[in-house]
Amino acid sequence: MKIIYTPEAISDLQRLRNFIEQNNPIAAQAVAKRLLTGINNLKKFPRMGIEVTRAPDPDLIRDLILDNYTTRYLIDEKQSQIHILRVWHHKEDDGDL
């Protein structure tokens, strides 16, 4: 499976890293590394995330929980792709994204 990031997901990752980096640049690097490592695990285990029950097809739209962060993604089996849709901290409201 190939990982593809939407522009919104890229923006989310940049926003999160910039926010953490203001107070702790080392922590920002560590969080970014953990998120990217966890996301890359989806290549081998695409269904490791939790189904998003309110999604039109919960089996294909899933949330991957990594530490205090949620990564929402879409599984596209026909194209052998995983689309990273959004990334947020658990204290943020996903409805605000």
Secondary structure, 3 states (H helix, E strand, C coil): CEEEECHHHHHHHHHHHHHHHHHCHHHHHHHHHHHHHHHHHHHCCCCCCEECCCCCCCCCEEEEEECCEEEEEEEECCCCEEEEEEEEECCCCHHHC
